[in-house]
Amino acid sequence: MWEITVTVLGIMMSIGYYPQAYRIWKTKSSKDISLYTYGIFSIGTFVWTLYGFHLGDLPIISSFIIGVIGSWLVLGLSLYYRRNKCSPLETLFKQ
Protein backbone atom coordinates (compact mmCIF):
# COMPACT_ATOMS: atom_id res chain seq x y z
CA MET A 1 0.00 0.00 0.00
CA TRP A 2 2.78 2.45 0.88
CA GLU A 3 4.59 1.76 -2.38
CA ILE A 4 1.52 2.65 -4.45
CA THR A 5 0.80 5.78 -2.38
CA VAL A 6 4.39 7.01 -2.58
CA THR A 7 4.54 6.34 -6.33
CA VAL A 8 1.28 8.18 -7.07
CA LEU A 9 2.16 11.15 -4.86
CA GLY A 10 5.69 11.31 -6.24
CA ILE A 11 4.38 11.41 -9.80
CA MET A 12 1.84 14.09 -8.84
CA MET A 13 4.62 16.23 -7.34
CA SER A 14 6.80 15.77 -10.41
CA ILE A 15 3.98 16.88 -12.70
CA GLY A 16 4.25 20.27 -10.97
CA TYR A 17 7.05 21.33 -13.32
CA TYR A 18 4.90 21.06 -16.43
CA PRO A 19 2.53 24.01 -15.85
CA GLN A 20 5.60 26.25 -15.45
CA ALA A 21 7.14 24.88 -18.65
CA TYR A 22 3.85 25.42 -20.47
CA ARG A 23 3.62 29.01 -19.23
CA ILE A 24 7.16 29.77 -20.40
CA TRP A 25 6.44 28.23 -23.80
CA LYS A 26 3.09 30.02 -24.16
CA THR A 27 4.35 33.48 -23.11
CA LYS A 28 7.79 33.06 -24.71
CA SER A 29 9.23 34.62 -21.57
CA SER A 30 11.16 33.31 -18.60
CA LYS A 31 12.16 36.60 -17.00
CA ASP A 32 10.57 35.71 -13.64
CA ILE A 33 12.10 32.23 -13.44
CA SER A 34 15.06 31.64 -11.14
CA LEU A 35 17.70 29.75 -13.10
CA TYR A 36 19.50 28.87 -9.88
CA THR A 37 16.37 27.25 -8.46
CA TYR A 38 15.61 25.21 -11.56
CA GLY A 39 19.28 24.35 -11.94
CA ILE A 40 19.21 22.85 -8.44
CA PHE A 41 15.91 21.06 -9.15
CA SER A 42 17.31 19.67 -12.42
CA ILE A 43 20.45 18.29 -10.82
CA GLY A 44 18.54 17.00 -7.77
CA THR A 45 15.91 15.12 -9.76
CA PHE A 46 18.60 13.62 -11.99
CA VAL A 47 20.66 12.38 -9.02
CA TRP A 48 17.56 10.94 -7.31
CA THR A 49 16.68 9.11 -10.53
CA LEU A 50 20.17 7.62 -10.67
CA TYR A 51 19.82 6.62 -7.01
CA GLY A 52 16.47 4.98 -7.76
CA PHE A 53 18.08 2.93 -10.55
CA HIS A 54 20.94 2.01 -8.22
CA LEU A 55 18.46 0.71 -5.63
CA GLY A 56 16.09 -0.73 -8.22
CA ASP A 57 13.30 1.21 -6.47
CA LEU A 58 10.33 1.70 -8.81
CA PRO A 59 8.63 4.49 -6.79
CA ILE A 60 11.80 6.61 -6.84
CA ILE A 61 12.49 5.88 -10.51
CA SER A 62 8.96 6.55 -11.75
CA SER A 63 8.54 9.71 -9.67
CA PHE A 64 11.84 11.32 -10.40
CA ILE A 65 12.15 10.44 -14.10
CA ILE A 66 9.03 12.55 -14.68
CA GLY A 67 10.62 15.25 -12.52
CA VAL A 68 13.85 15.10 -14.51
CA ILE A 69 12.03 15.71 -17.76
CA GLY A 70 9.92 18.52 -16.28
CA SER A 71 12.69 20.35 -14.44
CA TRP A 72 15.08 20.14 -17.39
CA LEU A 73 12.26 21.32 -19.67
CA VAL A 74 11.72 24.42 -17.52
CA LEU A 75 15.46 25.08 -17.35
CA GLY A 76 15.93 24.55 -21.09
CA LEU A 77 12.98 26.74 -22.05
CA SER A 78 14.16 29.43 -19.64
CA LEU A 79 17.60 29.50 -21.21
CA TYR A 80 16.16 29.33 -24.73
CA TYR A 81 13.87 32.32 -24.29
CA ARG A 82 16.59 34.37 -22.59
CA ARG A 83 19.19 33.74 -25.26
CA ASN A 84 18.18 36.67 -27.45
CA LYS A 85 18.55 39.16 -24.62
CA CYS A 86 22.10 38.38 -23.47
CA SER A 87 24.95 35.92 -23.76
CA PRO A 88 24.66 32.41 -22.22
CA LEU A 89 27.05 33.30 -19.38
CA GLU A 90 25.14 36.47 -18.62
CA THR A 91 21.93 34.44 -18.67
CA LEU A 92 23.25 32.04 -16.01
CA PHE A 93 24.48 34.77 -13.67
CA LYS A 94 21.79 37.37 -14.26
CA GLN A 95 19.06 37.13 -11.64
N, C-alpha and C positions, 0 to 999 in steps of 0.2 A: 504494500500500500504506500509506504513512504517513497519508494522508488518512482512510482507513477506520479505521485504528488509533486515531488521535487523536479521531475522531468517536465511536467506540464507548466509549473510555475517558472522554471528556468527558461523555457521557451517563450513564455509570455513576457518575461523581463527582457529577453534578447530582442523581441519584436519591437521594443521601445525605440530602437535606433531608426527604424524605417520611416516613421512620420517625419523625423528631422531631415532625413535624406530626401524625402519627397518634397518637403518645403523648400529645401535648397535648390533642388532641381526645378521646381515650379517657378520660384521667384528669380532664379538665376543669380542669387546673392547668398553669400555666407559671411557677411560682414559682422554679424552678431554671434558667430560661432567661435568658441575658444579652441584654437588648434592644439594647445597644450592639453586640454581636457580630453579631446578626442584622440590625441596621440597616445595618451596614457590608457584610455579605454581600448584602443586598437591593440596595443602591445599586451595589455592585461588579458583580453579575451583570447588572443593568440596563444599566450603561454598556458592559460587554463585549458585550452583545447588540446595542446600538446600533452599536458599533464593527464587529461582524461584518456587520451590514447595510451599513454604510458601505463595507467592503471587498468585500462580496458573497461572503464566506467561509462556505460551508455548515457546516464543522466547528465554527466558533465560534458561528454562529447556532443550530444544532441543539443544541449542548451547553448554551449559556448560556440559551436560552429555557426549557428545562426547569428550570434553576437559578433563573431569575427567578420562575417560578411557585412552586417549592418554598420558596425563601427568603422570598418575600413571604407565602406561606401560613403559615409558622412565625411570622413577625413579626405577621401579622394575628391569628392564633389566640392568640398570647401577649398581645397587647393586649386582645383580646376577653375572655379569661378573667381578666384582671387588672382589668377595668373596674369590677367590683362592689366591689373592695376599696379603691380610691382614685381620685382624679381623673386624667384623662388626662395632665396635666403631671406629677403625682406618679409616675405609672406610668413615664413616660419617664426620669425622673431617679432613681428608686428602684432601687437595685441591691443 
